[in-house]
Structure formats: structure tokens, C-alpha cells
Amino acid sequence: MFVAAIFILSLLVIWADWVAYKKYLAKSRCAYLRMAAVAFLVASNLLPYVAMAMMWLSEMPTMVPMMWLLTAYTLLSLSRIALYAGILTIKNRYAKWVVGIVLCTIVAWVLIVGVVRTRKELTIRSTDIVSERLPQAFDGYRIAFFSDVHIGSMTSAREMCENLVAKVNALDADLVVFGGDLVNARYDELTPDIATILAGIEARDGVVAVLGNHDTGVYVKDTVALPIEENTRLLVERIEAMGWRVANDNTELLTRGGDTITLTGIAFSRELLEHRHSADVADSLDLRPVYDGVPSDKFNVTVSHMPQLWRKISALGYGDLVLSGHVHAMQMKGRIGSFEFSPSQLMYSEWSGHYEEQGSHLYITDGVGSVGFHLRIGAPPEITLLTLRRAD
């Protein structure tokens, strides 16, 4: 989907460049100006294809520079589209340039802020989860939730992870939950120094993690040297060595006083991989074995990297609270009053924040890291503190 979006954008930009060139530059008497303009337009329009070639040829060493190329392309192309919106659509010879330059400046400023500030601005969000099924002893129970770190895509992984650990620990949570996609492609992105930092996360009931699609090795290029199953096994070993508990289709009990709730983690199966970016997962997906033996009369927290599983989980009588990541709000989110919007709405019915339906709650975090480009617009990296409340 991401590759298709970049391809469609590139075709639109190339067409707009051609129209603008024919109208304003082709008739110029300055050959050097024409040559410089053509060189700039050709070079900028080649950026996404160079980046895609880098992505297909290698995964980890080229990931950060590849994303910088896509970031530069996004900045240059969207700014030009904004300029063209003025100079190609308005007839007045003075107004068109004023409008075009103003629009171009606004778009460029928003994008630059997203690169240099928003993507690094780790924020804390808080929400209460109110349920009549919650036992009294868990009223006020605090869960710190984060997801989608994508270590291999970070430009300053050590600094970002140190900030993450400090902010999570400052929340004084009863439980910390990680929602998947710790790495971007390979297990060895989780280097010993980064693992040592992340091992510093503390909570009274520890840290529980699930795997996301990027953790499964599906994006490894040389699967002969590093088979998918081996990549996953080695990553799980490194995560567990940090003291985190990896929940792969298993459930544990959390106890306070004489009360108990259940915590279930859903593994990222091959079937989920096939439908990881679908609006709905396959109808044939059967989650019943995940909850085999899990008492349905207990309040249940389920961690599923993909939010698309929410209704399948609740239909089985579980998932009083489902915690998910995966979407990132496509790293672009806007707000008008209380109304939020994002390109991710084109693919997902639930894409960011807190949802409730028939007593079942879903929370989707916008994640910590970035994928595709080093850019976040209106969707800063986040940690969420969820406080469980018993309904009166």
C-alpha cells in the first residue's frame, strides 16, 4: 500500500512538473535556467525510485538513508504541488504567484516541523477504561502501553530509547505492555546496548510484549542466511533476555488481593502476515484456540498488534480491553476541534485512540518510531497510560 501510494504520488508530481515546465520554463530564453530546472525536476522525481531500489536490495544498513530520500522527496514534491495549486489554477498573474508561494511555504513549514520536531516529541497520553466487569481490587490499575519502536529505522536509537524508558518509568505503572514491531526487519537491530537500555523499564507486574509483522522476519532479504523462523526465534530470545515476557497465543493471570484478571497476547501468525494491511482479516481466521481454557467470566486484556482483530476477539467474549498498534495513524493526523482525520481512515475503520463497542474497549497507539520516512505530522510518538476503572 505504501509503495502504491508513493508511485501514484510520483505520477501526479511528474505530470504537474511537465505542465508547469511547458507553461513557464519551456519558452525561457535562458538555456541555463531550463537545464537547471530540468535537472532539478528529474533528480527529485528519481528519489523515490532510488529509495525503493535500496529497500529491495538491502534491509538494515540502508534503511535510514532510504527513509531520508523518501523524506526529501515528500518535502520537495508536496511543496511543489502546493505551489502549482496557485500558479496553475489562478488566472490573475499577480495573485497566482502570491497564493502559490504562500501555499508552498505553509506546506514546507508543516513538513519541516514534522521532520525536526514532531517525530522526536515523545508524548504521554492518558485515558480511563471504565468497565462493570472489572473487579474491585483492580480499580485504578495502571497500564503503560507503547508500540512500534522500529529500532532499525531510528536516526538516534539510543537517545530515543533512553527517553522512552525514562518516561515509562515516570508513570509508575502496575504493568507495561509493548504492542509489537520492536525492530524494522532483523533481530540484530536490537543490539546489546539498546537491549540494556530497554531492560531498564520497570513495573510492579513487569513488561509483557507481543510480536508485530516487522518482528517476524518477513522483511529479511536473505532468508537463506537468516530464515524467517530463525529471525523470530533469535528476536524472542533477546526480548526475553531483557526481562520482558513474550506472550505468543498464551494467557497469564494478574492478581490483586483476591481478584484476578487475564492478560492474553496474540502471536503474529502467517495468516495474519497475509492480511496485515487489510481492512479486515480473513474470515477463516480462528482465534478460539488462543483462548482455550481462559475463563470468560474474568476481565480480559488482550494485546494484538493488529487492531483489525478487535471484533473477532470481542465476539468470542474476551477483549474487555484490546491494545493495538500497527497503524501509526500513517504518521499524519489532523484535528479540527474534537474531530480527527488521517489518511489511515482510507484503510482502517479504527485507526487511532480509544474506541468502545458493547462494553469492549480498543486502544490504538500511534507508536514510537517511524516507517517509510522520518516524518510525523500531527501524530507525535506516544506512550499511553491507561487506568482501569470499575463502573459504579
N, C-alpha and C positions, 0 to 999 in steps of 0.2 A: 504493500500500500504506500509506504514511504517513497520507494523508488518510482512508483507510478505518479505520485504527486509531483516529485521533482521533474520527471520527464514532461508532464503536462505543463508545468510552470515554465520550463525551458523553451518549449514550443511557443508558448504565449509571448515570452520575452523576445525571442528571435523574431517573431512576426512584428511585434511593436517596434523593435530596433530597425527593422527594414523599412517600415512605414515612416518612422521619424527620419531615417537617413535620406530616403528619397525626397522627403518634403523640405528638409532644412540643410543637408550637407552635400547632397549629390551635385547641386548647382554651384557650390562654392568655387571660387577661382583659386583658392589656396590648396594646392595639391598636398602639402604637408599636413594641413588640417584634416583633409579627407583620409589620408593614410593613417594618421594618428587615431582618428575616430574609428576607422575600420579595425585597426589593431586592437584597440581597447575593447570594442564590442565582441570581436572574435575570441579574444583571450578570456573575457569574463564569461562568455557563453560556453566555453570549453571547461570551465571549472567543475561543474557537477559531473561531467563525464570522466575527467581525470580522477575525481574523488571516488566515483563508483568503481573505476578500474583498480584503484588502490584497495578498496574494500574487498573486491572479489579475489585479488591476488594474495592478500595477507590479512590477518585479523588484528593482532595486538600492536606490533611496532608502528604500524601506520595509522592506527585508529585516531589518535589525537590530531595529527596533521590533516588527515582526511576530513575530520569534522571541522577543522579551521577553514578548509577550502569551501565546504558547504556553507559555513557561516558567512564567509566573504561573499559567496555567490548570492546568498539570501539578501544580504545588505545591499549589494550592488543592483541586483535585479528588481527587488521591490521598490527601492528608491527611484529607479528609472521608470518603473511603471507608474509611480505617483507623479513624476514629472510629466510623463506622456499624457496622463489623465487631464492635465491642464492644457498643454500646448497643442494636443491633437484634437481636443473636443470643443474648446472655446474659440470663437471666431475673432473676437476683439484682439488686435495684435499686441496691446499692452497688458490687458487683463490676463491673457492666456499665460504669459510668462510669469506674472506675479503669482497667479494661482498655482502654476506648475512648480515654481521654486519653493513656495510655502509648503505645498503638499510633500514635495521631495524632502524638505528639511524636517518636517514633522515625522515622516516615516523613518528617515535615517536616525533621528534622535531617539525614537522609541526602540529601534533595533539595537543601537549602540548601548543604551541603558540596559537592555536585556542581556547584552554580552558582558559588559564590565561590572554590572551591579546585581541585577535581579537573579542571575543564575548562581550567585555566590551568597545570596542573602537568606541564609538558613533561618526559617521562621518556626514559631511554635503556634499550633492551632489547638483549640480546646473545644470539646463538645461533651455533653452528657448523654448517656444511653439509658433511657428510662424503660423499665420493664416490670410487669407484675410477676413475672416468673423468676425474677432474681431473688435468691434467698437473703434474709435479713443480714446475715453476717458479711455479705459482700456489698452491702450498701456503702458506697464511697470507694470501692475498689478502683485503683488507678492503673490503666494500661498505657504505656508509651509505645506508640506504633510508628514505624518508618519502613520504607521500602525503596527498591530501585536505586541502589547506590551506583552501580555501573562503574566499578573502580577503574577498569581499563579505559574508560572514556574521560576520566577526570584530568584536568590540567594541573591541579595541585592536590593530589590524593591525600597526602599526609596531612596537610593543613586542614582540608575539609573533614577528614575523619576525626582529627583531634577536636575540631569544633563540634562535630556530631556527638561524640562521646561526652564532652563536657555538658552540652545542652540536655542530652538524655538523662544523665545522672542528676542534673539540677532539678529535674522534675520529681525525683524521689518516688518513682513508680513502684507499684507492687509487682508488676510484670512488664517485661519489654518484649515486643513482638516485631519480628522482621518479616516483611511480606514478599521476599524473593528478588531475584536479579541483583545479587551481590557483585558479580563480575559481568563483563560485557561479552566475552567469548570463551576464555580459557581459565582453568582453575588457578594457574600460576600468576594471574593478576593479583590474587590475594597473597601478596608477598609476606615474608615473616615480619617485616616492620609494620605493615598495615594490620596484620593479624594481631600483633601485640597491642596496637592502639585499640582496635575494636574489642579485644578481650577485656578492656577496662570498663565496659558497660556493666552497670550493677543494678540489680533489683531484688526485692525480697524473694520472689518466686523465679528469679533467673531470666534467661533470654531464650525464647523459642523462635525458630526460623523455619520457613519453607523455601523451596526452590522455585525460581521462575524460569521462563523459557531460555533466557540468556545463561542460566546456570547449568543447563543440561548438556552443553557441548554441541548443540545443533549448529552453531555458527563457527565451529572449528573447521579450518580449511583442509588440513592434512589429517584426515581421520584414519589413515593407515598408521602414522606415527603416534597419534593420540585418538583412539576410538572414543566415540561418544560416551559409552558406558564407563570407560576408564576415567575420562574427564570428570564425569559426575561423581564417581567414587572418590577421586582424589580431592575434589572440592568439598564434599561432605566431611572427609577426614579432617581437612584444615578448619572447617567451620566448627566441628565438634572439639577440636583441639583448643579452640578459643574459649570453650566452656559453654557454648550455645547448644541447645538441644534441637536437632533437626527432626521435624515432625513430617514424616512421609506416610500419609494414609494411616496415621495412628492417633490415638486419643489418650490424654492423660487427665488425671483428676487434680483439681485445685481445691484445697480445703482451708476453711476459716471457721474456727470453733467447731461446731457440729454440722456445719453446712458444706456442701460440695457443689462445684460446677465443673463442666467438662470443657476441655480445650482440644480441638481437632485440627490437624494440619493435613491439607490435601497435596499429594505428590503431583509433580508435573509429568503426566504420562505421555506416551507417544501420541495418543489420540488427542490430548489437549494441544500438543505441538501443532498438529494438523489444522487446528481451529483457533489458534492463539489470537488471531486478529479478526475473527468473525464476530458479527454482532451477536450471534447465538452459537453455542457449541452444538456438536452433533446430537441429534435426538436419541441416538443409540447409546450415548454415554450413560453408564450405570454407576451411580455413586453409592448404592446401597452397601457394597462390601466395605466401604470406608467407615461406615457407622455400625458395622456388625458388632453387636454386644454393647453398644453405647446406650445407656438409659435415656430414653426420650423425655422422661419427666424432669430431668435436670436442665438448668440453664446452660446453653451450649454456645461457646465461642468457636467459630471456625475460621481458620486462616487459609485463604485461597488466593494465589497470585492473581488469577483472572476473576474479575467481578462478574463475568457472564454466567458464572455458576450459581449465583445467589439464589435465583428462584428454584433451581433444581435442588439445592440444599434445603431451602425452607419447605419445599413440597414433601420432603421426607420427614419433616417435623423437627429439624435441627436448625442451627444457624440463628439463634436468637440475636447474635451479633456476628456478622461476617466481615472480616478485614481483608482488603484487597489493595493492589497497586496496579502495575502494568500499563495504565493508560497515560500517565504523566500529564493529563489534560492536553496532550500533544505539545506540551511546553508553551502553549499560547492560550491565554484566557483573558477575557474582558468582562467588565461589570458595568451595568447601568442600574444604579440603586441596588436592589436586592437581586436583580436578575443577572445571572452569569451566563456567558456563552463562550464557545470554543469550537475549533474545527473538529475536535473529537466527537462532538454530537452527531456528526455525519456517520459515525461508525458504531457508537455505543449509546444505548438508551440511558445508562447510568455511567457517568464518566468522572465525577469529582465530588468529594464531600460526603454528607450524611443523607441516607435515604431510609425510609421506613415504609413497610407494607405489611399489613395484617400482623403486626406485632413483631415482625422480623426486621432487624436493622442491618444496613450495609454501610460501611465506611470505606471510601476510596481515597487513598492519599495520592498527592501529586508527585511523590517521590523525592529523592535527594539529588541524584545525578542527572545526566543528560545523555540523550542518544540522537544521532543524526547530525546535530550541530550544537555548538557551545552557545546556546541561546535559550532564554526563558523570558517570555513576555507575559506579565501579569500572573504568572504561575511560579512563584519562587519555590525553591526546595523547602520541604517541610518535615517536621516531626509533629505528630498529633498526640495529645493527651486525652484519652477517653476515660471518663469517670462513670462507672456503673452506678445507677440509682434505682432503688426499688420504688415502684409506683405505689402511692398511698391507696 
